[in-house]
Amino acid sequence: MLHKLSKLRSLLGEYKKTLIAFSGGVDSTFLLKVARDTLGENVLAVIAESPTYPSAEVAWAKKISLELGVRSLVIQTDEFSDANFVNNPKERCYYCKEELFSKLLEIAKANNLNYVLDGSNADDKSDYRPGTQAKNELGIKSPLQEIGFTKDEIRACSKDLGLPTWDKPSYACLASRIPYGTKITEAILKQVGEGEKFLRALGFSQLRVRHHGPVARIEVEPEAIADVLAGDTRDKITRKFESLGYTYVSLDLKGYRTGSMNEVIISNDSNL
């Protein structure tokens, strides 16, 4: 990992001045830290605020950028003005990333920054990610992926660097909780977000609430499945999710896994 870290610093040094798409997650925080240490003040962190991300995540990103001593800027994204996003086709992520990265490129140009970077890692290549096409078309750089950093390696390096995100649960935008073909609404995003917030308050960390109309499909880590069913926890969860508007509350016995909404299209499309 030390060799990869050295290569990352060297690569960032070649960029000289960068804008980093910053979410406050494990990957982008690690990238921002190394970029700040390498490039000093020639780094700008841009945080996107949107109904697809809970306000707590945005606040966290602001806090981390401040602690790292990096200039930051919060922008509003406008996915809901694009019918391609709202209609939620399997290419949804492409339209979302195209809108975001186009704005970041404009900001980079206005601030005389040479490149826009994101925190994609080597493991991301194994999942269906149409946003990668938008990234490639617009010339966005992914140095962690380019060097071959895996998620586990990023966590290990983050721990060595004293970053509070080293063990932060993985996160993705709330739109990823909605099956392709189901229109995305702010009401659904709020419903899912409130459900996940409640589960975290109960002590569950790595989780997802997948929205299937009247059905909430809850994913927690396999070792936490028994905890969902223990004592009165099951009844608390059921009552809360019914109050959020769900008729049925289900627990996915396979447990949490990233990109589970992609499983259907991957199995049906051999080209993915």
Beta strands, then each sheet from edge to edge (+ up, - down):
strand 1: 18-21
strand 2: 43-49
strand 3: 71-76
strand 4: 115-117
strand 5: 207-212
strand 6: 215-220
strand 7: 248-251
sheet 1: 3+ 2+ 1+ 4+
sheet 2: 5+ 6- 7-
end
